[in-house]
């Protein structure tokens, strides 16, 4: 379990855009001046994951996802780098094999008869914003949009609560590890314990902020 979580954390970290990268983008640069949107706390992390999951599934247009995640993180006070990383949940493989088929099935349950072939072709070819705008006027669009919206809302809600659980599990694990180290504190220097306690207080504030 811990190995799986470590691998997931490493993958998310590798996908996160850096502060400098976001600052270099003219659309996301205004948000880089708000440090609260870059902190990893028990509130900002689940919100960032939920925002990234919603945008990643609902907005399939290349170049829109990171900007959309950053914009949506502002009112929800989510973590922007984490939200941007989670948007990569949608990629050519997951989109063609999972996201689009599920979206079409949901949309068609409302009485539509969507043709998924055109959408799959646009995803494979990396269609731009202009092509997606034209596609929005077709009969297939309502079914796919409704399906993507419902799917993204459900995924965002589920990912929020899973992340809340993970955060509590991670903090609890750190506390247990700290208690296991307690018997060895007497080996520290005279001013060592005070420094350890102070560091732990700072760590706890970060974890519950």
C-alpha positions, 0 to 999 in steps of 0.5 A, spaced: 500 500 500 505 504 501 509 503 495 503 504 491 502 511 494 509 513 494 509 511 486 502 515 485 506 521 489 512 521 485 508 521 478 504 527 481 510 530 483 513 529 476 507 532 472 506 538 477 508 544 473 513 549 477 512 556 479 517 558 474 513 555 469 506 557 471 509 564 472 512 564 464 505 562 462 501 569 461 494 566 462 497 563 469 502 568 471 497 572 475 495 566 480 503 565 481 503 572 486 498 568 491 502 564 495 496 560 498 494 557 492 501 553 492 501 551 499 500 543 501 495 543 506 489 538 508 484 543 505 488 545 499 490 538 497 483 535 496 481 541 493 486 541 488 485 534 486 478 535 485 479 541 481 484 537 477 480 531 476 474 535 474 478 539 469 482 533 466 475 530 464 471 535 462 476 539 458 479 535 453 482 541 449 489 541 449 492 547 452 486 549 456 486 544 462 492 547 466 489 554 465 482 552 467 485 548 473 489 554 475 482 559 474 478 554 478 483 553 484 482 561 485 475 560 488 476 553 491 482 555 494 485 549 491 493 547 490 494 549 483 500 545 481 497 539 484 490 541 480 495 541 474 498 535 475 491 531 476 489 534 469 493 529 466 488 523 468 486 525 461 491 523 455 490 519 449 489 512 452 485 514 458 480 518 453 479 513 448 479 507 452 475 510 458 473 517 458 469 518 451 466 511 451 463 512 458 461 519 456 457 517 450 454 512 454 451 517 459 449 522 454 445 517 450 442 515 456 438 521 456 435 520 449 441 522 444 445 518 439 452 520 439 457 518 434 463 517 438 468 516 431 469 523 430 470 525 437 476 520 437 479 522 431 479 529 434 482 527 440 488 522 436 489 528 432 490 533 437 484 538 435 485 545 436 480 550 439 477 552 433 475 545 431 472 543 437 468 550 437 465 547 430 464 540 433 460 544 439 455 545 433 454 538 431 448 533 434 453 529 437 456 535 442 450 535 447 451 527 449 458 528 450 458 534 453 453 532 458 456 525 459 463 528 460 460 533 465 456 528 469 462 523 469 467 529 471 463 531 477 462 524 480 470 523 479 471 530 482 467 528 488 470 521 489 477 524 488 476 529 494 474 524 499 479 519 497 484 525 498 482 527 504 482 520 507 489 519 504 491 526 507 489 523 514 492 516 513 499 520 511 499 525 517 497 519 522 503 515 519 508 521 520 505 521 528 506 514 529 513 514 526 514 520 531 512 516 537 516 510 535 522 515 535 521 518 542 525 513 546 531 515 542 531 522 544 535 522 550 541 521 545 540 528 543 544 534 545 542 539 550 539 543 545 537 538 541 530 536 544 527 543 543 529 544 536 526 537 535 519 539 538 519 546 535 520 543 528 514 538 529 510 544 531 511 547 525 510 540 521 503 539 525 501 546 523 503 545 515 499 538 516 492 541 519 492 548 516 
